[in-house]
Amino acid sequence: MEFIVQTNNLTKRFGKHTAVSAINLKIRKGEVYGFLGPNGAGKSTTIRMLLGLMKPTYGSIRIFNEDLNKNRIKILKQVGSLVENPSYYPHLTAYENLEALRKILGAPKSRIEEVLAIVRLSDVANKKVKSFSLGMKQRLGIAAALLHSPKLLILDEPTNGLDPNGIIEMRNLIRRLPKEYDMTVLISSHILSEIDQIATSVGVISKGSLIFQGPIEEMRKKANPKIRITVNEPQLAYQSLLANGIQVDSQNQHLYLSEQTDNEVAKAVKCLIKNDFSVYRVEEEKQSLEDIFLQMTKEGNLQ
């Protein structure tokens, strides 16, 4: 399997504060890799190091299987990025903005119309950017990042400040890039639901440490389903089950079984009915992906 990005014990300290601590990213070719974590977790610092905007305190970065420290210019010629808000000339049109950048990058002129089509701004190519919505400006920022046909696209919180339509447009665009343009995408966000809909793999960073990396499905497996029993007089029922040697927790007027085998569930229900409690409902309660993420970042580990 070919890795486009690999970091080895990547660390960044600011004085005594460690912003990023020994992280080992592994991003495969053709992935949309969701880099997920609360605000202040170290996402932007990591991205700045990947883009050569900030030097690591320790550790190494390999992009396209080459050392970023030794081959920075060669590597970055194949990387596109959108970090924070895109910069543009408001008094120029979308086409003129891209033409100014194209001259610097040395990209062919035909590429402007191609990238405008990719981000679906062809119909407003000759409109001044100052009249654009925030979503259109973000898409123009991605068009600018795509001008030199990068193999790797790095997006730092690209849906920040967008309205629901803008978010949907951005999501659809990112989802298309690997298949249609043979591109690998790294997208950072603090919103799990956004990443869930576009990423093939995720890395979760909390307090500067990478606490999870792998397919989203693997993250879902970390959910611990619980068996919830709804009864009349839950406190008395709880005491009755404990007295009969059945491990159970009581929360918000519900009972939760510690052991979840069919036999244990049957045993608990039988015990409750035998002791004249009314059993209203027995159900499996699964954690949402959001719950798992919050639990992981709160605990700072995978356990």
Secondary structure as UniProt FT lines:
FT   STRAND          3..14
FT   TURN            15..16
FT   STRAND          17..23
FT   STRAND          26..28
FT   TURN            29..30
FT   STRAND          32..36
FT   TURN            39..40
FT   HELIX           43..50
FT   TURN            51..52
FT   STRAND          58..63
FT   TURN            64..65
FT   STRAND          66..67
FT   TURN            68..70
FT   HELIX           72..76
FT   TURN            77..78
FT   STRAND          79..83
FT   TURN            90..91
FT   HELIX           94..105
FT   HELIX           110..118
FT   TURN            119..120
FT   HELIX           122..124
FT   TURN            125..126
FT   HELIX           129..131
FT   HELIX           134..146
FT   TURN            147..148
FT   STRAND          152..156
FT   TURN            158..161
FT   HELIX           164..181
FT   STRAND          184..189
FT   HELIX           192..198
FT   STRAND          201..206
FT   TURN            207..208
FT   STRAND          209..215
FT   HELIX           216..220
FT   TURN            221..222
FT   STRAND          226..231
FT   HELIX           234..243
FT   TURN            244..245
FT   STRAND          248..251
FT   TURN            252..253
FT   STRAND          254..257
FT   HELIX           262..274
FT   TURN            275..276
FT   STRAND          279..285
FT   HELIX           289..299
//
